[in-house]
Amino acid sequence: MRTELVTSLKRQATSILADLHDNKEPILITEHGRPSAYLVDVQDFEHMAARMALLEGIAKGQADFASGNISTQSEAKQRINKWLK
């Protein structure tokens, strides 16, 4: 992963963004020698956000199952039919 200083980003933003779009490799931005932010391509960010939402949904389902918050198939069908109307 490439690392850039925040001052480099300020001075060379157009060049750094062009490289980001070409390489699709995230860039770690440092400030005062410490990690400050990641610069990622828009498509990559949207893909990561969609994956995170899916994983959060799976985790919620697992937590519901573990706590006994479950429905039978017929109960689930009834609920879905109410939504579809």
N, C-alpha and C positions, 0 to 999 in steps of 0.2 A: 504494500500500500504506500502510496506517495504521501509525503508530508510537506506542508508549506507553512511558512510563517504568515501571520495575519497581515503583516506589513507587505509581504509579497502579494498577497491576495488584493490588497488595496491598490498596489501599483500595477499589477499585471492581471487584473480580473478577466479581461477579454481573452487573453492567451490561456490562462488557467481553465476558464470555462470551455474554450475550444478543445483543449486537451481532454477535458472531462467528457465531452460529448463524443470525441473520437475513440477514447480508450475505454470508457464506461467503468473505469476504476475509481472507487471512492478516494477522496483526498482528505487527509486529516489536517485540520487547521490548528496550529498551535499559537498560543499567546503567552508571552513571558516564559517560554520553554515548557509550557504545560498544554496538554490537549484541551481544545476549546470547543471544536465542532467538527462534524463531518460534512463534506460537500459531496453530494451524490446526484447522479443524473435523475431527472424527473421520472422517467419510465421505471428506473430501478426502485426509486422511492415508492411509487404507486404499487409496484409489484410486492414490495416488502410490507406495505400497509395492508394490502389485500390478504397476504399470507398471515399476518398478525391477527387480523379480524377472524379469519377461519380458525386459527389455533385457539383464540380466546373463546370462540363458540364451542369448540371441542372440549376445552377445559371446563366450561360452564356445564356442559352435558355430563361430563364425568363427575363433577361435584354434585349435580342433581341426583345422579344415579347412586352415588355413594351415600347420600343423605336419605335415600328412599323416596325421593320426589319423582316418581315414575307413573306412567299411565299404561293401561292395557291398550291393545291395538284398537278395540272398538271405541274406547274413550278418546283416543287420539283422532280417530276418523270423525267422530262427532264434532270435536273442536275444529278440525280442518274444514269440515263442511260448513260450519258457522262462519268461518273466515271467507270462504269462497262465495257466500251468498251476497 
